[in-house]
Amino acid sequence: MRQGRSTGRGAGPPPFTLWREVLVAYLAPALMAGAGGVATGQRELTIAACTSIAGTSAIVAALVGSWLQRRGPRRGWLTSTPRVIPTLVLALAITALAACVGWFVGGQVPERIIPHHGNWPNRLRLDLPLSAALATTIITWRWRGARRHHSPTAQGART
């Protein structure tokens, strides 16, 4: 008789798989913001949904997720403090960095370098920090949850 999915691996979230996390980090904002752009008739939002919004989210998810997988276990505060602390600290730091990048690009793309660029450089001032904040928060929260439930020491303690 076939066992159910939840009894095969134990309770808790699925393991942290970076490529799936990055894929969801791209698709979720692309679909949501894209649907909002289509519903409201905002062509610029529909385009930004697949480029600056979802692209930033996927890039940040890949960078933060790979950093957490490589360096996270070595940083005691990431695994020993309550889950909300590393999530907030990383989200604030990455959001501040993305806001600086958005501010710089939004102010440094003059008309003579990229003629007829439209409003997209100004959009980056909001799109980059917002996408980075959401992606960092979700990735860090998921990573911490997966570390707690699927670490080798927790597996050995359960058996």
C-alpha positions as CSV (number, residue, x, y, z in Angstrom):
1,M,0.0,0.0,0.0
2,R,1.3,3.4,-0.9
3,Q,2.1,5.8,1.9
4,G,1.0,9.4,1.8
5,R,3.4,12.2,1.1
6,S,3.3,13.7,4.6
7,T,4.1,10.4,6.3
8,G,7.1,9.6,4.0
9,R,9.3,12.6,5.0
10,G,7.8,13.8,8.3
11,A,5.9,16.9,9.1
12,G,7.1,20.4,8.2
13,P,8.0,22.3,5.1
14,P,9.6,20.7,2.0
15,P,13.4,20.9,1.8
16,F,14.9,24.1,0.5
17,T,15.7,23.7,-3.2
18,L,17.2,26.8,-4.6
19,W,16.2,26.5,-8.3
20,R,12.5,26.0,-7.2
21,E,12.7,29.0,-4.9
22,V,14.1,31.2,-7.7
23,L,11.5,30.0,-10.1
24,V,8.7,30.8,-7.7
25,A,10.4,34.1,-6.9
26,Y,10.2,35.0,-10.6
27,L,6.7,33.6,-11.4
28,A,4.8,34.8,-8.4
29,P,5.4,38.6,-8.9
30,A,5.4,38.3,-12.7
31,L,1.9,36.8,-12.6
32,M,0.5,39.0,-9.9
33,A,1.8,42.3,-11.1
34,G,1.2,41.3,-14.7
35,A,-2.4,40.5,-13.9
36,G,-2.8,43.8,-12.1
37,G,-1.3,45.6,-15.1
38,V,-3.7,43.8,-17.6
39,A,-6.7,44.3,-15.3
40,T,-6.1,48.0,-14.9
41,G,-4.9,48.6,-18.5
42,Q,-1.4,49.8,-17.4
43,R,0.9,48.6,-20.2
44,E,3.9,49.8,-18.4
45,L,3.1,47.8,-15.3
46,T,2.6,44.7,-17.4
47,I,6.0,45.1,-18.9
48,A,7.7,45.9,-15.6
49,A,6.1,42.8,-14.1
50,C,8.2,40.5,-16.2
51,T,11.3,42.6,-16.2
52,S,12.2,44.9,-13.2
53,I,9.8,43.4,-10.7
54,A,10.1,39.7,-11.3
55,G,13.7,39.9,-12.5
56,T,14.8,41.7,-9.4
57,S,12.9,39.2,-7.3
58,A,14.6,36.2,-9.0
59,I,18.1,37.7,-8.9
60,V,17.8,38.6,-5.2
61,A,16.3,35.1,-4.4
62,A,19.2,33.4,-6.2
63,L,21.9,35.6,-4.5
64,V,20.4,35.4,-1.0
65,G,19.5,31.8,-1.3
66,S,22.9,30.7,-2.5
67,W,24.6,32.8,0.2
68,L,22.4,31.2,2.9
69,Q,23.1,27.7,1.6
70,R,26.9,28.3,1.6
71,R,27.5,30.7,4.4
72,G,24.3,30.5,6.5
73,P,25.2,27.4,8.6
74,R,28.5,29.0,9.6
75,R,26.8,32.1,10.9
76,G,25.5,31.2,14.3
77,W,23.1,34.0,14.6
78,L,21.2,32.9,11.5
79,T,20.4,29.5,12.9
80,S,20.3,30.2,16.7
81,T,18.1,33.3,17.0
82,P,14.3,33.3,16.5
83,R,13.4,32.9,12.8
84,V,12.1,36.5,12.6
85,I,15.4,38.1,13.5
86,P,17.6,36.9,10.6
87,T,14.6,37.5,8.3
88,L,14.2,41.1,9.3
89,V,18.0,41.8,9.4
90,L,18.6,40.4,5.9
91,A,15.5,41.9,4.5
92,L,16.4,45.4,5.8
93,A,20.0,45.2,4.6
94,I,19.1,43.9,1.1
95,T,16.2,46.4,0.7
96,A,18.6,49.3,1.6
97,L,21.1,48.0,-1.0
98,A,18.4,47.7,-3.6
99,A,17.0,51.1,-2.8
100,C,20.5,52.6,-3.3
101,V,20.8,50.8,-6.7
102,G,17.4,52.0,-7.7
103,W,18.1,55.5,-6.7
104,F,21.4,55.5,-8.5
105,V,20.1,54.1,-11.8
106,G,16.9,56.2,-11.6
107,G,19.0,59.4,-11.3
108,Q,21.9,58.4,-13.6
109,V,20.2,57.4,-16.8
110,P,20.2,60.7,-18.7
111,E,18.3,61.2,-22.0
112,R,21.5,61.3,-24.1
113,I,22.6,57.9,-23.0
114,I,19.3,56.1,-23.5
115,P,17.1,58.2,-25.6
116,H,13.3,57.8,-25.1
117,H,13.8,55.6,-22.1
118,G,10.3,56.5,-20.8
119,N,9.5,56.1,-17.1
120,W,11.4,52.9,-16.4
121,P,14.4,54.4,-14.6
122,N,12.0,56.1,-12.2
123,R,10.1,52.8,-11.7
124,L,13.3,51.2,-10.5
125,R,13.3,53.4,-7.4
126,L,10.2,51.5,-6.2
127,D,10.5,48.2,-8.0
128,L,13.9,47.2,-6.9
129,P,13.6,47.7,-3.1
130,L,10.1,46.3,-3.0
131,S,11.0,43.2,-5.0
132,A,14.2,42.7,-3.0
133,A,12.3,43.1,0.3
134,L,9.7,40.5,-0.6
135,A,12.2,38.0,-2.1
136,T,14.7,38.3,0.8
137,T,12.0,37.9,3.4
138,I,10.4,34.8,1.7
139,I,13.8,33.1,0.9
140,T,15.2,33.7,4.4
141,W,12.0,32.5,6.1
142,R,11.8,29.4,3.9
143,W,15.5,28.6,4.4
144,R,15.3,28.9,8.2
145,G,12.2,26.7,8.2
146,A,13.8,24.0,6.0
147,R,17.0,24.1,8.1
148,R,15.1,23.6,11.3
149,H,13.0,20.7,10.0
150,H,15.5,19.0,7.6
151,S,18.9,19.4,9.2
152,P,20.8,16.1,9.9
153,T,20.8,16.7,13.6
154,A,17.0,17.2,13.7
155,Q,16.6,14.0,11.6
156,G,18.7,12.0,14.0
157,A,16.8,13.3,17.0
158,R,13.5,12.2,15.5
159,T,14.4,8.6,14.9
